[in-house]
Amino acid sequence: MMNTVSKILFWIFTIALGFVNPLISVAMVILYYLPGIIQSAITPCEEISQNHSLHDEQNQNMNKFSNYTKEEMR
């Protein structure tokens, strides 16, 4: 409930400032959404890093299996 009220007040204040100085209004909107933008930009990088380490682990396991198979075939 309070989050909704604060959002409504923020947008009313932003629109009112937009009539005085549109640049302030644009800056407020950018600052409002900036943490979410940064978080969404960082999250895919973390997922790629986790997937890459998982892929490396799978390759190591395959190499161990491959060496074991080579020994068994001798």
TAZI-V595282 format. One record per residue. RES is the residue in three letters. SS is DSSP state (@ for helix, = for strand, . for the rest). BURIAL is I if it has 16 or more other ideal C-beta (glycine too) atoms within 10 Angstrom, else O. Layout:
RES;SS;BURIAL
RES;SS;BURIAL
//
This chain:
MET;.;O
MET;@;O
ASN;@;O
THR;@;O
VAL;@;O
SER;@;O
LYS;@;O
ILE;@;O
LEU;@;O
PHE;@;O
TRP;@;O
ILE;@;O
PHE;@;O
THR;@;I
ILE;@;O
ALA;@;O
LEU;@;I
GLY;@;O
PHE;@;O
VAL;@;O
ASN;.;O
PRO;@;O
LEU;@;O
ILE;@;O
SER;@;I
VAL;@;O
ALA;@;O
MET;@;I
VAL;@;O
ILE;@;O
LEU;@;O
TYR;@;O
TYR;@;O
LEU;@;O
PRO;@;O
GLY;@;O
ILE;@;O
ILE;@;O
GLN;@;O
SER;@;O
ALA;@;O
ILE;@;O
THR;@;O
PRO;@;O
CYS;@;O
GLU;@;O
GLU;@;O
ILE;@;O
SER;@;O
GLN;@;O
ASN;@;O
HIS;@;O
SER;@;O
LEU;@;O
HIS;@;O
ASP;@;O
GLU;@;O
GLN;@;O
ASN;@;O
GLN;@;O
ASN;@;O
MET;@;O
ASN;@;O
LYS;@;O
PHE;@;O
SER;@;O
ASN;@;O
TYR;@;O
THR;@;O
LYS;@;O
GLU;@;O
GLU;@;O
MET;@;O
ARG;.;O
//
